Amino acid sequence: MKVVKFGGSSLASAEQFAKVGKIIRADKTRRYVVPSAPGKRHNKDTKVTDMLYKCYGLAEADEDFRVLLMKIKDRYDSIINGLNLRVNLEEEFKVISKNFKEKIGEDYAASRGEYLNGIVMAAYLGYKFIDAAEVILFDEDGNLKLEETLKVLRARLEETPNAVVPGFYGSKPDGSIKTFSRGGSDITGSIVARAVHASLYENWTDVSGCLVADPRIIDNPVPIDVITYRELRELSYMGASVLHEDAIFPVRKAGIPINIKNTNAPEDPGTLIVESTVTKPSYTITGIAGKKGFVAVNIDKDMMNGEVGFCRKVLQAFEENDISIEHMPSGIDTMTVFVHQDEFKEREQQIIGSIRHKVDPDIIDMEGDLALVAVVGRGMKSTRGTAGRIFSALAHSKINVKMIDQGSSELNIIIGVSNSDFEDAIKAIYDIFVETRL
């Protein structure tokens, strides 16, 4: 049994719907479908969810929103007519218009994209439509009640051999609509997969799986065949964006693999995300990701290793100013704290003053405009000289390494470089591990 989730670009038009229908009908085990709202049909187009946000904004400002609402209806009508369906959304849009006038809430407005697409998808496939508001449950504070949701969802789906459950939203105890954060349809799909004990959760999008590096930096980077949840978590944390992070946890706990697939190239194997595997990666590294905009705060003090609580006191200075730590490499008489520059610079002097007060260092200096690059891969543990190859590649490209930090699991190596060297660093690492495979 498979649960399949389709992203907005996969459902942007009647033509895309037809591709999705063909994919679902090609495999009878694809029994439960989670659709997103229609995405962009072309670069200059607008996502339906963005149109709904704008439309509700007009309603809240007591301005006329009906013209924009009818444009949204036209988007759905073009899909319905293009598929020759006997579906009429007239009454649904009357209800939406009424609720907008009553200013029922932004979450309600945003959720209507998935809700309406679910109705159209169910009609197209001949599946049962189940409103996510009835089965995805939040508490009064807007926190997902996962166990209760799984219980309710499991009961509903046990008596429903095929169903469409819209992504992105659920409901609070008072019946009001609550949405996940943007990209939350991935979470709904993951919850449905967990509820029905699916053998596989297929997440269909417009790329053929996860890529080894950012395609905006590397031309046509190779795809990743198999990646573990831990590797994906490391890459996601450092900026690689394929799956909503919260979508990983429900299926990971149940041991359900995720397959990232391409709606426009369904024959491509995509990327399989698993708990663990004996499958050897195609390359020593699984992926490269990174982020710009960090500052390094360097604290030097002779014999600091002999002062009990030294590191704790330094970190306390950041905690008291609500600044989270990214990395903390250290030496015998030095420690360096990496933090986000835009957050740090507003409280720079308070933090420096606090560190001086708490630990009386010999020297505090700072370096800004730094980037962190993560090289991630389960294959690094069994391969000698990985760090040496990284340094060699960066030195060959005349890139100065500001910091290196390797976890004890040997799953990732973090390198600090100047913002200006960020793209070149990723290119150099990609070249030595993937292109030349030295």
Order of alpha helices (4+ residues) and beta strands (2+ residues): beta-alpha-beta-alpha-alpha-alpha-alpha-beta-alpha-beta-beta-beta-alpha-beta-beta-alpha-alpha-beta-beta-beta-alpha-beta-alpha-alpha-beta-alpha-beta-beta-alpha
